[in-house]
Amino acid sequence: MYQTLISVPDLVENLANPNWLVFDCRFSLADTELGLFMYEGNHIQGAYYLHLDNDLSSPITPTTGRHPMPDADQLIAKLRACGLNNDTQVVVYDDNFGAMAARAWWLLRWLGHDQVAVLNGGFEAWRKAQAPMTSHEPEPRQGHFTAHMQPDFIVDVDDLMQPNHPWQLVDARSVERFTGEKELIDPIAGHIPGSWNRPLTDNVEGIYFKAPEVLRAEWEALLKATPLEQIVHVCGSGVTACHNQLAMEYVGLTGSKLYPGSWSEWIRDPSRPIALGKD
């Protein structure tokens, strides 16, 4: 069973296994249909496509962030239509260090499906290995997945507005966005007061995740003695924050949570405080 990362050779070995399911999660914030366009041109053999806006998020409302949590029933129906069963091994990938695939990884775990892993190195590693690719979309196949929801995976904005709350936020955005020096996506710059900054790119070296011993040492240096169950991951819209949780889970630092609304939801209410700079 693979629950965090999987290598290209391990996926190649199991690509024809009928109890395995692969999802392409490539997506660009700058061009929201580019991922689907690339999928239609070439993708891992047998992979289905999950669209960040249409499948892995719900429509934006005046009070939500940019990528609200998807409707669980709709997501379950989509996954079943691709053949998901409760004992299926799922593999998800993208072409951006796993930043988008991690969202699908986290959502499947939120639905109670732990047998899901992100392809280490993503589509680039697959292509470099000259592993099987195609432009043909696989046929729909009906699965019978039954969800076991995990509501305790989530911390929401009301939790974070409570005085003396126990949560320690870790923000996965770039240093420039965290400090407020540069903000090209959201209308207000800065971060939630008290957050620590750990850019998701710090989890990788080249296209691959860092060696587990290196990654664990870096995370332990950041977290110090903070209880893991008090760590809450945030980012711009709740997508790339999942990458930091994936990195922690990969090295055995388990039990952290996610604030799905993240910065783009936080700033919807002008009464919520913001911070600038590194502190």
C-alpha positions in Angstrom: 0.0 0.0 0.0 1.3 3.5 -1.0 0.1 6.4 1.1 2.4 9.3 0.5 4.8 9.0 -2.5 5.4 6.4 -5.2 8.3 6.1 -7.6 8.0 5.9 -11.4 9.3 2.2 -11.5 6.8 1.1 -8.9 3.9 2.7 -10.8 5.2 1.2 -14.1 5.2 -2.3 -12.4 1.6 -1.9 -11.5 0.2 0.1 -14.4 -1.8 -2.8 -15.8 -3.2 -3.8 -12.3 -7.1 -3.4 -12.6 -7.2 -2.5 -8.9 -5.0 0.6 -9.5 -6.3 4.0 -10.6 -4.2 6.9 -11.9 -5.3 10.6 -12.0 -3.7 13.4 -13.9 -4.0 16.6 -11.9 -2.0 19.0 -14.1 -3.4 22.6 -13.8 -2.3 26.2 -14.3 -3.7 29.1 -12.4 -2.8 31.4 -15.3 -4.7 29.2 -17.8 -7.3 27.0 -16.2 -7.8 24.8 -19.2 -4.1 24.2 -20.0 -3.9 21.1 -17.8 -6.8 19.5 -19.6 -5.3 20.5 -23.0 -2.0 18.8 -22.0 -3.8 15.8 -20.7 -5.7 15.4 -24.0 -2.3 15.6 -25.8 -0.5 13.1 -23.8 -0.8 11.5 -20.4 0.2 8.4 -18.4 -1.5 5.4 -19.9 -4.8 4.7 -18.3 -5.0 8.0 -16.4 -8.2 9.9 -15.9 -8.2 13.7 -15.5 -9.2 15.7 -12.4 -9.7 19.4 -12.9 -8.8 21.6 -10.0 -11.7 24.1 -10.5 -14.4 21.7 -11.7 -13.6 18.5 -9.8 -11.4 19.3 -6.8 -13.1 22.6 -5.8 -16.6 24.0 -5.7 -17.7 27.4 -7.1 -16.4 30.5 -5.4 -18.8 32.5 -3.2 -18.5 36.0 -1.7 -17.3 34.5 1.6 -15.0 31.7 0.4 -11.4 31.5 -0.8 -10.4 30.9 -4.4 -10.7 27.1 -4.3 -13.5 26.1 -1.8 -13.8 22.5 -0.7 -15.6 20.4 -3.4 -19.1 19.0 -2.7 -18.3 15.6 -1.3 -21.1 13.8 -3.1 -20.1 15.2 -6.4 -16.5 14.3 -5.9 -17.4 10.8 -4.8 -19.5 10.3 -7.9 -16.7 11.5 -10.1 -14.2 9.1 -8.5 -16.7 6.2 -8.7 -17.2 6.9 -12.4 -13.5 6.3 -12.9 -13.6 3.0 -11.1 -12.7 3.8 -7.4 -13.4 1.1 -4.9 -12.5 1.1 -1.2 -9.5 -1.2 -1.8 -8.2 0.6 -4.9 -4.6 1.9 -4.9 -4.8 5.5 -6.3 -1.8 7.4 -7.8 -2.1 11.1 -8.6 0.4 13.3 -10.5 1.0 16.7 -12.0 3.9 18.6 -13.6 4.5 21.1 -10.7 6.3 19.2 -7.9 3.1 17.6 -6.8 1.6 21.0 -5.8 -1.8 20.2 -7.5 -1.7 16.4 -7.1 -1.4 16.9 -3.4 -4.8 18.5 -3.3 -6.3 15.3 -4.8 -4.2 13.2 -2.3 -5.6 15.2 0.6 -9.2 15.1 -0.6 -9.1 11.3 -1.0 -7.8 11.0 2.5 -10.5 13.4 3.7 -13.0 11.0 2.1 -11.5 8.2 4.1 -9.4 6.6 1.3 -5.8 6.2 2.6 -4.4 4.2 -0.4 -3.4 7.2 -2.4 0.1 8.4 -3.3 1.6 11.2 -5.3 4.0 10.3 -8.1 7.4 11.5 -7.1 8.8 13.5 -9.9 5.5 13.8 -11.6 4.9 13.7 -15.4 8.4 14.9 -16.1 9.9 11.9 -14.4 7.5 9.7 -16.2 8.4 11.2 -19.5 12.2 11.0 -18.8 11.7 7.3 -18.0 10.0 6.8 -21.4 7.2 5.0 -19.5 3.9 4.3 -21.3 1.9 7.3 -22.4 -1.1 7.9 -24.6 -3.5 10.5 -25.8 -6.5 8.2 -25.5 -8.8 8.7 -22.6 -9.7 5.5 -20.7 -13.3 4.2 -20.7 -15.5 5.0 -17.7 -15.8 2.2 -15.2 -18.1 2.0 -12.3 -16.6 1.8 -8.9 -18.4 1.3 -5.6 -16.4 3.5 -3.2 -18.0 4.3 0.1 -16.7 7.3 1.9 -15.7 7.5 5.6 -15.5 11.3 6.1 -12.7 12.7 8.2 -14.0 16.0 9.5 -11.2 16.4 12.0 -8.8 16.9 9.1 -10.0 20.5 8.9 -9.7 23.6 10.9 -11.9 26.4 9.7 -11.9 30.2 10.0 -14.1 30.2 13.1 -11.7 28.0 14.9 -8.8 30.3 14.0 -10.8 33.4 15.2 -11.2 31.9 18.7 -9.0 33.7 21.3 -6.2 31.6 22.6 -6.7 28.9 20.0 -4.1 26.1 20.0 -3.3 26.1 16.3 0.1 26.8 14.8 -0.3 27.8 11.2 2.4 26.9 8.6 2.1 28.9 5.3 3.2 27.2 2.1 3.4 30.3 -0.1 6.6 31.9 -1.3 8.5 34.1 1.0 7.6 37.2 -1.1 3.9 36.5 -0.8 4.1 35.6 2.9 5.8 38.8 3.8 3.6 40.9 1.6 6.5 42.1 -0.6 4.9 40.7 -3.8 1.3 39.6 -4.3 0.1 38.8 -7.9 -2.9 36.6 -7.1 -4.9 37.9 -4.1 -6.1 41.5 -3.7 -4.4 41.9 -0.2 -0.8 41.0 0.7 0.5 39.5 3.9 -0.3 36.5 6.1 -2.4 35.4 9.0 -0.7 36.7 12.2 1.4 34.1 14.0 2.0 31.9 11.0 5.3 30.4 10.1 6.5 30.3 6.5 7.6 27.0 4.8 7.4 27.4 1.0 6.4 24.1 -0.6 9.4 24.4 -2.9 11.6 23.8 0.2 10.2 20.2 0.1 11.8 19.4 -3.2 15.2 19.3 -4.9 14.8 19.4 -8.7 11.6 17.6 -9.5 11.8 15.1 -6.7 11.0 15.3 -3.0 14.1 15.6 -0.8 15.5 12.5 0.9 13.3 11.7 3.8 16.1 12.1 6.4 16.8 15.6 5.1 13.2 16.6 4.9 12.4 15.3 8.4 15.4 17.2 9.9 14.2 20.5 8.2 10.6 20.1 9.4 11.7 19.2 12.9 13.9 22.3 13.0 10.8 24.4 12.1 8.2 22.7 14.3 10.5 22.3 17.4 8.3 20.9 20.2 5.0 21.9 18.7 2.5 19.0 19.0 1.9 17.7 15.4 -1.9 17.7 15.9 -1.8 21.5 16.5 -0.1 22.2 13.1 -2.4 23.6 10.5 -1.3 24.1 6.9 -2.4 27.2 4.9 -1.5 28.8 1.6 -3.3 31.1 -0.8 -6.4 29.0 -1.4 -5.9 25.7 0.4 -4.4 23.8 -2.5 -0.6 23.9 -2.2 -0.8 23.8 1.6 -1.6 20.1 1.1 2.0 19.7 -0.3 3.4 20.6 3.1 1.2 18.1 4.9 2.2 15.5 2.3 5.9 16.2 3.1 5.3 15.8 6.8 3.3 12.6 6.4 6.0 11.2 4.1 8.7 11.5 6.8 6.4 10.2 9.6 5.3 13.5 11.1 1.7 12.6 11.1 -1.5 14.2 12.4 -1.4 17.8 11.1 -4.5 19.6 9.7 -5.5 21.9 6.9 -7.3 25.3 6.8 -8.9 24.9 3.4 -10.0 28.5 3.0 -6.5 29.8 3.6 -5.4 33.4 2.9 -7.9 34.1 0.1 -10.8 33.3 2.5 -9.2 35.0 5.5 -9.0 38.4 3.7 -12.7 38.3 2.7 -13.6 39.8 6.0 -11.8 43.1 6.6 -12.1 42.7 10.4 -9.7 39.8 10.4 -6.1 40.9 11.2 -3.2 40.6 8.7 0.5 40.7 9.3 3.4 41.8 7.0 7.0 40.9 7.1 8.6 37.7 8.3 7.0 37.7 11.8 
